Amino acid sequence: MAGKVIVITGANGGLGRALSQRFVRDGETVVMLGRSFDKVAEVAASIGEGAMPLACDVSSADSVRAAFAEIAKTHPKIDVLINNAGMFQPFTIAEASDAQVMDSIMANFAGPVFTSRSAIPMMERGSLIINVSSESVVVPLAHLLMYQSTKAALERFTLGLAEELEDTGIRTCVVRAGQMFGPGMSSTMEGEAAGRFHQANIKRGINLMQRGITMYDSAVQAFHDVVNLPQDLHIDIVSLRARPLPPQA
């Protein structure tokens, strides 16, 4: 039996990279989308056969249309779309630049809308769209209001899209993720910005260093289980939270 065709955005690093590695190892065909073709191609080459890299800036409707037209040439049917790409950049609204506001909206919300719109005509009954959200939707972290708001919008979009697609048999699901760590991790916080972010959260009673960080591979297992659910099951939201491990004896 042929494996699934899985499209993953933001696949050149972090969770997207880990997801791509796991699903290729499982025998699936993974289309890896990233803004920089050179970066995503390098990661795909390290994963091996079964990984197909493509350039795609999810914040650009034209780039998304072009990428999915290219996918259709080789894989006219998509089984799973994982909208993982996003913009995580802490800032306060009073200090936010126009670019920071718009980048958050376009990457975290408009991007998954664009990719879902392009993927739906290539999907059949039983196909699945997974939108990656964040625990910050329900945890009042400081300096993340745009990130939280766009992820909350993405969750509402996912639930509404499930209703819109009910007759087609295409399913949607939110995976709400917590802090993760592993190979290929990148950070948008350095120096003063990181210090301000940490101190602002301490003031709210949230110590990020004590909340626990899970490994990418652990989170990937949850995604694997969601992708392989029987088609007569539907999950609206899966919420993943890092659990601090007890000290080893």
Backbone bond lengths (Angstrom), bond angles and torsions (degrees), N, CA, C in turn:
res aa  C-N    CA-C-N  psi(-1)  N-CA   C-N-CA  omega(-1)  CA-C   N-CA-C  phi
1 M - - - 1.463 - - 1.527 109.26 -
2 A 1.338 115.80 132.97 1.451 120.63 -179.80 1.520 110.09 -68.15
3 G 1.348 115.30 146.15 1.454 119.71 179.37 1.521 111.57 -75.92
4 K 1.307 114.98 174.64 1.456 121.36 179.16 1.524 110.58 -75.89
5 V 1.324 115.35 155.28 1.457 122.08 169.39 1.523 106.37 -101.32
6 I 1.329 115.86 116.68 1.463 122.07 -175.12 1.521 109.02 -119.39
7 V 1.307 117.06 124.26 1.465 122.73 177.80 1.525 108.03 -102.74
8 I 1.333 116.20 127.66 1.466 121.58 -177.68 1.519 108.98 -126.16
9 T 1.328 117.29 125.00 1.460 120.78 176.43 1.528 109.83 -91.08
10 G 1.326 115.22 156.76 1.467 119.29 -177.03 1.509 111.65 60.74
11 A 1.341 115.49 43.05 1.471 119.97 -168.69 1.522 114.18 -91.35
12 N 1.327 118.13 -0.95 1.458 118.93 -174.72 1.528 113.45 -83.90
13 G 1.340 117.89 -7.67 1.459 118.59 -179.77 1.513 111.69 -160.19
14 G 1.319 115.84 171.85 1.455 121.47 173.87 1.507 115.18 56.81
15 L 1.325 115.96 -135.51 1.466 121.25 -178.36 1.516 111.39 -62.33
16 G 1.336 118.18 -40.05 1.469 120.58 -179.75 1.512 112.65 -60.01
17 R 1.310 115.66 -40.74 1.467 120.64 177.19 1.529 110.72 -64.78
18 A 1.335 116.05 -45.37 1.463 120.30 -179.46 1.527 111.30 -63.53
19 L 1.329 117.40 -40.59 1.463 120.91 177.03 1.519 111.16 -62.32
20 S 1.324 115.84 -43.63 1.469 119.98 -179.62 1.519 111.08 -61.00
21 Q 1.321 116.64 -44.73 1.463 121.01 179.47 1.527 111.18 -60.40
22 R 1.325 116.65 -45.00 1.458 120.36 -176.91 1.521 111.65 -65.42
23 F 1.327 116.83 -46.70 1.463 118.66 -175.66 1.530 112.30 -70.69
24 V 1.320 117.56 -33.17 1.465 119.21 174.13 1.519 109.36 -65.53
25 R 1.328 116.67 -41.52 1.471 120.68 177.81 1.525 111.10 -61.31
26 D 1.351 116.36 -30.63 1.461 121.10 178.51 1.526 113.02 -78.22
27 G 1.338 116.55 -4.47 1.461 119.76 179.23 1.517 114.66 95.18
28 E 1.341 116.82 9.74 1.451 120.14 178.80 1.529 109.86 -87.22
29 T 1.316 116.48 161.76 1.458 121.95 171.14 1.516 108.02 -95.86
30 V 1.328 116.75 124.05 1.463 121.38 -175.65 1.522 110.35 -115.47
31 V 1.319 115.56 122.19 1.464 121.38 173.12 1.522 106.60 -94.10
32 M 1.313 115.85 115.16 1.456 122.32 -174.13 1.529 109.77 -99.93
33 L 1.318 116.46 116.49 1.459 121.09 -179.48 1.528 110.22 -104.91
34 G 1.340 115.54 135.89 1.463 120.93 176.88 1.512 109.86 -153.34
35 R 1.319 116.69 154.77 1.466 119.72 -178.12 1.520 112.19 -63.49
36 S 1.323 116.97 -38.49 1.462 121.39 178.88 1.518 109.59 -100.74
37 F 1.336 116.43 116.12 1.463 118.50 -179.75 1.522 110.77 -62.42
38 D 1.348 117.04 -40.83 1.462 119.50 -177.78 1.523 111.16 -58.79
39 K 1.333 116.92 -42.41 1.465 120.36 -178.66 1.520 111.76 -68.46
40 V 1.335 116.47 -46.43 1.458 118.61 -177.20 1.524 110.69 -70.66
41 A 1.342 117.35 -31.46 1.470 120.58 177.75 1.525 110.84 -68.07
42 E 1.329 116.17 -37.13 1.465 120.08 178.60 1.528 110.74 -64.07
43 V 1.336 116.54 -43.22 1.461 120.27 178.45 1.520 110.78 -66.44
44 A 1.340 116.79 -42.77 1.468 120.75 179.50 1.526 110.60 -60.23
45 A 1.324 117.08 -40.76 1.464 120.99 179.45 1.529 110.99 -62.43
46 S 1.323 116.41 -35.95 1.466 119.90 179.54 1.529 111.53 -72.21
47 I 1.338 116.85 -25.09 1.465 121.09 178.99 1.518 110.82 -80.36
48 G 1.334 115.58 -38.91 1.459 119.65 175.53 1.513 113.92 103.82
49 E 1.319 115.24 -165.11 1.453 122.21 -176.46 1.534 110.08 -59.15
50 G 1.309 114.18 137.26 1.460 119.49 -176.90 1.506 112.66 108.00
51 A 1.349 117.09 -12.60 1.464 121.91 178.30 1.520 109.02 -107.47
52 M 1.323 117.12 124.73 1.467 123.33 -178.83 1.525 108.85 -117.04
53 P 1.342 118.28 110.06 1.467 120.21 -178.10 1.529 111.83 -86.97
54 L 1.327 115.50 142.35 1.457 121.62 174.97 1.523 109.31 -144.20
55 A 1.323 116.30 144.29 1.453 120.74 174.08 1.519 109.37 -78.70
56 C 1.324 115.98 134.06 1.463 120.57 176.81 1.519 109.72 -161.18
57 D 1.320 115.78 121.51 1.456 122.07 172.61 1.523 106.26 -96.98
58 V 1.325 117.12 104.89 1.463 119.84 -172.52 1.528 112.61 -65.10
59 S 1.326 117.71 -18.90 1.461 120.21 179.04 1.518 112.92 -78.15
60 S 1.339 116.69 -5.76 1.468 122.50 178.65 1.523 109.49 -111.08
61 A 1.333 116.75 117.32 1.466 120.37 179.53 1.520 110.84 -60.22
62 D 1.324 117.38 -38.56 1.472 120.92 -179.96 1.521 111.00 -65.78
63 S 1.334 117.01 -41.45 1.467 120.59 179.10 1.520 110.50 -64.22
64 V 1.323 117.19 -40.46 1.470 121.02 178.64 1.525 110.44 -64.55
65 R 1.336 116.81 -46.06 1.475 119.63 178.89 1.527 111.03 -58.63
66 A 1.327 116.67 -43.03 1.459 120.66 -179.06 1.529 111.23 -65.30
67 A 1.324 116.70 -41.02 1.462 120.08 -179.05 1.520 111.52 -65.07
68 F 1.332 117.65 -43.54 1.463 119.65 -178.09 1.534 111.60 -73.05
69 A 1.317 117.23 -28.14 1.469 119.64 172.92 1.520 109.85 -65.54
70 E 1.333 115.97 -36.50 1.472 120.42 178.22 1.526 110.31 -70.47
71 I 1.330 116.96 -40.30 1.471 120.47 177.20 1.516 110.24 -59.32
72 A 1.334 117.06 -42.82 1.468 122.16 -175.65 1.526 112.71 -61.80
73 K 1.328 117.07 -25.56 1.464 120.08 179.66 1.527 111.20 -64.40
74 T 1.317 116.35 -32.70 1.467 121.47 -178.60 1.517 112.55 -106.83
75 H 1.323 116.28 -35.94 1.467 121.49 -176.57 1.530 109.14 -131.63
76 P 1.309 117.80 85.53 1.469 120.05 -178.05 1.529 113.57 -67.49
77 K 1.328 117.25 -15.88 1.469 121.24 179.56 1.522 109.42 -119.31
78 I 1.339 115.66 128.02 1.464 122.41 176.89 1.524 108.85 -108.96
79 D 1.326 116.13 131.04 1.463 120.60 179.08 1.522 112.51 -91.40
80 V 1.326 115.77 -37.65 1.472 120.01 -176.08 1.528 109.43 -141.87
81 L 1.321 115.88 135.46 1.468 122.28 169.83 1.518 107.36 -117.81
82 I 1.330 116.96 124.51 1.460 121.42 175.80 1.523 108.30 -112.78
83 N 1.318 116.29 109.36 1.461 121.89 178.61 1.519 108.87 -86.23
84 N 1.321 114.38 91.41 1.456 122.05 -175.68 1.534 112.45 -102.80
85 A 1.333 117.54 -27.34 1.469 120.75 -176.75 1.519 110.54 -60.42
86 G 1.319 116.31 141.89 1.454 119.67 178.94 1.518 110.99 -168.42
87 M 1.329 115.19 171.56 1.459 122.30 -179.00 1.525 108.85 -117.63
88 F 1.335 115.93 112.79 1.467 121.71 177.33 1.518 107.36 -111.89
89 Q 1.328 115.84 105.86 1.463 120.13 -178.02 1.525 109.14 -146.47
90 P 1.328 117.97 103.84 1.465 120.31 -177.88 1.529 112.26 -68.17
91 F 1.317 116.28 134.86 1.463 122.38 173.54 1.522 107.79 -166.22
92 T 1.319 115.93 161.55 1.456 119.91 174.78 1.526 108.78 -91.64
93 I 1.306 117.19 152.71 1.461 120.93 -179.20 1.527 110.42 -64.15
94 A 1.326 117.57 -38.13 1.463 120.36 -179.11 1.523 112.22 -61.64
95 E 1.331 116.67 -29.25 1.467 121.14 -177.86 1.523 113.07 -101.92
96 A 1.321 117.52 -1.27 1.466 120.58 -172.49 1.526 112.25 -68.81
97 S 1.316 115.28 138.64 1.464 120.62 172.79 1.528 108.91 -83.28
98 D 1.332 115.98 163.86 1.459 119.67 175.77 1.528 110.18 -58.05
99 A 1.328 116.15 -41.14 1.465 120.43 -177.81 1.524 111.22 -63.98
100 Q 1.333 117.68 -40.78 1.459 120.03 -179.96 1.525 111.32 -63.14
101 V 1.329 116.34 -42.04 1.461 119.98 179.17 1.519 110.64 -64.63
102 M 1.331 117.05 -49.44 1.462 120.60 -175.43 1.527 111.82 -71.29
103 D 1.331 117.35 -36.24 1.463 119.90 178.12 1.520 110.63 -61.82
104 S 1.337 116.91 -39.15 1.466 120.81 178.65 1.522 110.93 -63.76
105 I 1.327 116.00 -46.71 1.468 120.43 -179.23 1.521 111.12 -63.51
106 M 1.321 116.43 -46.07 1.468 120.09 -174.60 1.532 112.22 -71.59
107 A 1.324 117.16 -41.88 1.466 119.21 -177.46 1.520 112.27 -76.09
108 N 1.340 117.36 -42.94 1.463 120.46 -171.72 1.520 114.12 -87.39
109 F 1.322 117.04 -25.75 1.461 118.97 -177.87 1.527 112.92 -120.15
110 A 1.322 117.67 -57.76 1.467 119.45 -177.62 1.526 111.22 -61.79
111 G 1.333 117.63 -37.26 1.466 120.39 -179.55 1.517 113.31 -56.78
112 P 1.348 118.66 -53.60 1.460 119.48 176.81 1.527 113.79 -61.43
113 V 1.340 117.00 -30.64 1.463 119.08 175.41 1.533 109.85 -65.78
114 F 1.333 116.45 -45.65 1.469 120.47 179.87 1.521 111.20 -61.10
115 T 1.338 117.36 -46.20 1.467 119.78 -176.47 1.521 111.21 -69.53
116 S 1.331 117.15 -38.48 1.468 120.05 177.73 1.525 110.23 -62.57
117 R 1.315 115.88 -43.45 1.468 120.41 179.66 1.530 111.12 -59.25
118 S 1.325 117.02 -40.42 1.465 120.29 179.94 1.518 112.59 -75.39
119 A 1.335 116.81 -31.19 1.466 120.08 -176.32 1.517 113.03 -79.22
120 I 1.325 118.21 -34.05 1.469 121.57 -173.42 1.529 113.19 -53.83
121 P 1.349 120.13 -45.16 1.468 118.74 179.30 1.532 113.53 -64.18
122 M 1.335 117.25 -16.15 1.461 122.08 -179.49 1.522 111.61 -98.56
123 M 1.329 117.43 5.83 1.463 121.56 -176.56 1.519 111.67 -109.84
124 E 1.326 114.92 155.15 1.458 122.08 179.15 1.524 109.80 -124.14
125 R 1.302 116.74 176.08 1.461 122.12 178.67 1.538 109.59 -53.61
126 G 1.316 115.29 131.23 1.461 120.29 -178.71 1.512 113.93 96.28
127 S 1.336 117.39 -12.62 1.462 119.97 177.04 1.526 110.16 -68.40
128 L 1.316 116.42 165.89 1.463 120.21 -170.50 1.528 111.01 -142.56
129 I 1.334 116.04 135.21 1.462 122.76 171.56 1.523 107.50 -112.38
130 I 1.324 116.48 121.04 1.463 121.64 177.07 1.523 108.29 -109.86
131 N 1.323 116.58 123.79 1.453 121.73 175.84 1.518 109.66 -107.21
132 V 1.324 116.01 124.69 1.462 121.22 -176.55 1.525 109.63 -86.02
133 S 1.323 115.38 118.02 1.455 122.03 178.09 1.522 109.10 -108.74
134 S 1.323 115.89 -163.41 1.456 120.61 -173.74 1.518 111.07 -139.81
135 E 1.331 115.54 147.03 1.458 120.17 175.35 1.523 111.73 -61.74
136 S 1.333 117.33 -17.74 1.467 120.44 -179.31 1.525 112.01 -67.01
137 V 1.344 117.17 -12.05 1.465 119.71 173.72 1.530 110.31 -62.50
138 V 1.318 116.34 -31.89 1.468 120.09 -178.63 1.522 113.07 -115.64
139 V 1.319 118.27 -9.38 1.463 122.37 176.41 1.527 107.38 -104.99
140 P 1.338 119.00 120.85 1.469 121.49 -172.24 1.529 113.67 -76.88
141 L 1.322 116.33 63.64 1.460 120.84 179.80 1.533 110.76 -69.20
142 A 1.314 115.80 142.94 1.469 121.29 -179.50 1.521 110.68 -78.00
143 H 1.332 116.11 154.76 1.468 124.73 174.15 1.529 113.33 66.18
144 L 1.317 117.66 16.17 1.466 120.23 -176.97 1.529 112.15 -125.75
145 L 1.321 117.77 26.23 1.451 119.62 -173.36 1.529 112.31 -61.68
146 M 1.319 118.63 -41.86 1.465 119.95 178.79 1.533 110.87 -67.60
147 Y 1.318 116.08 -40.98 1.463 120.19 178.26 1.527 110.56 -62.23
148 Q 1.340 116.71 -47.35 1.460 121.63 179.63 1.533 111.17 -61.75
149 S 1.317 116.20 -43.50 1.462 120.75 -176.01 1.522 111.75 -67.15
150 T 1.323 116.56 -40.91 1.466 119.20 -179.83 1.529 111.01 -71.56
151 K 1.326 117.17 -33.98 1.464 119.48 176.79 1.533 110.96 -70.87
152 A 1.331 116.72 -35.67 1.464 119.69 175.59 1.528 110.32 -64.68
153 A 1.326 116.49 -40.13 1.469 120.44 176.26 1.525 110.48 -62.70
154 L 1.332 116.70 -39.25 1.461 120.74 178.68 1.526 111.13 -63.33
155 E 1.321 116.91 -38.87 1.464 119.61 178.12 1.530 111.04 -65.04
156 R 1.327 117.19 -43.39 1.468 120.39 178.50 1.532 110.35 -63.71
157 F 1.324 116.75 -39.38 1.464 122.00 177.19 1.526 110.33 -60.96
158 T 1.323 116.42 -43.42 1.470 121.07 -177.71 1.524 111.19 -63.06
159 L 1.324 116.31 -44.47 1.466 120.22 -179.70 1.535 110.70 -65.95
160 G 1.318 116.79 -41.71 1.462 120.19 178.84 1.515 112.35 -68.39
161 L 1.336 116.19 -35.56 1.464 119.73 179.72 1.523 110.57 -66.10
162 A 1.325 117.19 -35.02 1.467 120.20 177.49 1.524 110.53 -59.88
163 E 1.326 116.59 -40.67 1.459 120.64 178.21 1.529 110.93 -67.76
164 E 1.326 116.14 -41.50 1.459 120.84 -179.52 1.527 111.63 -64.06
165 L 1.339 116.67 -33.32 1.463 121.48 -176.03 1.528 113.28 -97.06
166 E 1.321 117.50 5.91 1.464 121.66 -175.03 1.525 112.53 -50.04
167 D 1.326 118.17 -46.44 1.462 121.24 -176.09 1.527 113.17 -70.68
168 T 1.343 116.71 -19.88 1.468 119.81 -178.95 1.519 112.23 -84.86
169 G 1.336 116.99 -18.84 1.460 120.21 -176.60 1.517 113.48 82.07
170 I 1.340 117.35 4.74 1.466 121.12 175.72 1.525 108.02 -82.70
171 R 1.321 116.74 129.91 1.457 121.64 -176.21 1.533 111.26 -101.56
172 T 1.319 116.04 156.58 1.461 121.17 173.61 1.520 108.69 -131.50
173 C 1.320 115.24 155.21 1.459 120.17 -178.34 1.523 109.89 -154.54
174 V 1.318 116.48 141.91 1.456 122.43 171.19 1.528 108.23 -98.65
175 V 1.328 116.55 131.97 1.465 120.40 166.85 1.522 106.33 -112.33
176 R 1.315 114.99 111.25 1.473 121.89 -177.82 1.522 107.62 -92.98
177 A 1.330 116.70 112.05 1.460 121.53 -171.10 1.524 111.89 -104.82
178 G 1.330 114.93 153.00 1.457 121.71 175.45 1.515 110.74 -102.66
179 Q 1.327 115.93 -159.55 1.462 120.41 -179.03 1.522 110.24 -67.48
180 M 1.340 115.18 133.16 1.461 120.68 -179.18 1.520 110.63 -131.84
181 F 1.316 115.29 158.65 1.457 121.22 -177.93 1.520 108.84 -146.88
182 G 1.328 115.98 149.20 1.455 119.80 176.39 1.511 111.45 162.88
183 P 1.346 118.10 -176.95 1.462 122.19 -179.85 1.531 111.05 -58.51
184 G 1.323 115.41 141.68 1.457 120.20 177.55 1.512 113.77 82.21
185 M 1.339 116.70 6.22 1.458 120.06 179.98 1.514 109.65 -69.50
186 S 1.341 116.03 137.22 1.462 120.78 176.01 1.510 108.84 -124.62
187 S 1.314 116.42 153.63 1.460 121.39 -178.92 1.520 110.46 -125.65
188 T 1.337 115.89 139.16 1.463 120.42 176.04 1.521 110.48 -98.00
189 M 1.339 117.48 4.51 1.462 121.47 -178.70 1.517 110.94 -112.21
190 E 1.301 116.04 129.27 1.450 120.84 177.06 1.522 109.46 -142.03
191 G 1.314 116.07 151.42 1.442 122.10 170.82 1.513 115.04 52.68
192 E 1.342 115.49 -124.34 1.460 122.05 -174.53 1.524 112.19 -60.51
193 A 1.339 117.52 -40.51 1.468 120.94 -178.74 1.520 110.65 -61.21
194 A 1.327 116.63 -42.48 1.461 120.61 179.52 1.527 110.70 -65.29
195 G 1.331 116.24 -40.62 1.458 119.93 179.28 1.523 111.95 -64.85
196 R 1.330 116.95 -43.24 1.464 120.93 178.99 1.535 110.87 -63.70
197 F 1.327 116.15 -40.69 1.458 121.13 179.23 1.523 110.33 -61.27
198 H 1.317 116.02 -46.78 1.469 120.60 -178.90 1.527 110.83 -64.00
199 Q 1.332 117.27 -46.26 1.462 120.93 -177.08 1.531 111.93 -67.41
200 A 1.331 116.91 -37.16 1.461 120.37 178.88 1.525 110.77 -63.99
201 N 1.331 116.39 -36.03 1.464 119.54 178.86 1.528 111.93 -76.26
202 I 1.323 116.98 -34.68 1.459 120.35 174.11 1.530 109.35 -58.89
203 K 1.334 116.83 -40.93 1.456 121.50 179.15 1.530 111.44 -61.26
204 R 1.337 116.63 -30.03 1.472 121.20 177.71 1.524 112.24 -87.17
205 G 1.306 116.28 2.16 1.456 119.60 179.83 1.518 113.91 84.55
206 I 1.343 116.59 19.01 1.462 121.33 -178.65 1.524 108.82 -116.09
207 N 1.322 116.30 110.43 1.460 121.22 177.08 1.528 108.40 -100.65
208 L 1.334 115.80 102.36 1.460 120.66 -174.87 1.525 112.06 -62.48
209 M 1.334 116.57 -27.96 1.462 119.88 -178.57 1.521 111.69 -71.63
210 Q 1.336 117.25 -18.58 1.466 121.01 -178.21 1.521 112.93 -103.42
211 R 1.334 117.76 -1.78 1.460 119.85 -174.39 1.529 112.31 -85.42
212 G 1.293 117.61 -13.24 1.461 120.07 179.43 1.512 112.07 93.72
213 I 1.305 115.86 145.25 1.459 123.00 177.03 1.516 107.92 -131.38
214 T 1.331 116.73 125.93 1.453 119.67 179.76 1.527 109.94 -94.55
215 M 1.304 116.54 158.05 1.464 121.37 178.95 1.531 109.87 -81.83
216 Y 1.325 115.47 149.67 1.464 120.03 178.01 1.523 111.70 -53.70
217 D 1.327 116.54 -42.18 1.460 119.51 -176.49 1.524 112.04 -61.86
218 S 1.336 117.24 -32.83 1.464 120.16 177.60 1.515 110.82 -68.00
219 A 1.340 116.38 -43.78 1.467 120.60 178.26 1.517 110.92 -65.45
220 V 1.325 116.60 -38.41 1.461 121.21 -179.29 1.520 110.97 -59.57
221 Q 1.324 117.51 -34.71 1.467 120.28 178.70 1.521 110.79 -60.64
222 A 1.340 116.48 -38.55 1.466 120.04 178.80 1.533 110.66 -65.33
223 F 1.329 116.67 -42.00 1.463 120.25 177.06 1.531 110.69 -62.03
224 H 1.321 116.24 -41.62 1.468 121.02 178.20 1.522 110.28 -58.05
225 D 1.326 116.46 -43.71 1.464 120.35 -178.43 1.527 111.29 -66.38
226 V 1.336 117.14 -39.37 1.464 120.54 178.82 1.526 110.63 -65.56
227 V 1.313 116.91 -44.00 1.469 121.32 -179.51 1.520 111.28 -61.76
228 N 1.322 116.88 -32.73 1.459 120.87 -175.30 1.526 114.07 -100.56
229 L 1.319 117.36 17.20 1.452 120.07 173.85 1.526 110.95 -63.69
230 P 1.327 118.31 147.68 1.466 120.08 171.80 1.520 110.31 -56.75
231 Q 1.326 116.43 146.87 1.461 120.71 -173.91 1.524 113.60 -69.37
232 D 1.337 117.14 -12.18 1.462 118.39 178.37 1.529 111.77 -90.59
233 L 1.334 116.83 8.15 1.456 121.37 176.24 1.529 109.60 -111.31
234 H 1.318 115.51 145.68 1.464 120.74 176.33 1.521 108.28 -134.29
235 I 1.323 116.12 131.52 1.460 121.85 176.57 1.520 107.70 -117.47
236 D 1.315 116.49 127.61 1.460 119.97 178.07 1.527 111.45 -76.80
237 I 1.330 116.63 -55.95 1.461 121.47 -176.20 1.523 110.46 -137.58
238 V 1.324 115.67 129.37 1.465 122.50 170.10 1.520 106.27 -108.89
239 S 1.317 116.95 124.13 1.461 121.06 -177.74 1.523 109.68 -109.74
240 L 1.321 116.14 117.09 1.456 122.16 179.72 1.527 109.22 -104.44
241 R 1.311 116.69 133.47 1.460 120.92 179.69 1.522 108.91 -134.91
242 A 1.322 115.23 130.20 1.464 119.11 178.64 1.518 109.96 -63.69
243 R 1.298 115.80 137.89 1.469 121.84 -179.59 1.524 108.92 -113.81
244 P 1.335 117.30 117.91 1.470 118.84 178.42 1.524 110.16 -58.41
245 L 1.305 116.65 129.48 1.452 120.28 -179.46 1.531 109.68 -81.73
246 P 1.331 117.57 142.80 1.466 119.46 177.51 1.518 110.09 -67.38
247 P 1.334 118.24 149.09 1.472 120.31 179.09 1.510 111.09 -61.03
248 Q 1.317 115.26 141.22 1.468 120.17 179.68 1.515 110.19 -74.30
249 A 1.321 114.23 142.94 1.476 119.16 -179.49 1.520 109.44 -71.22
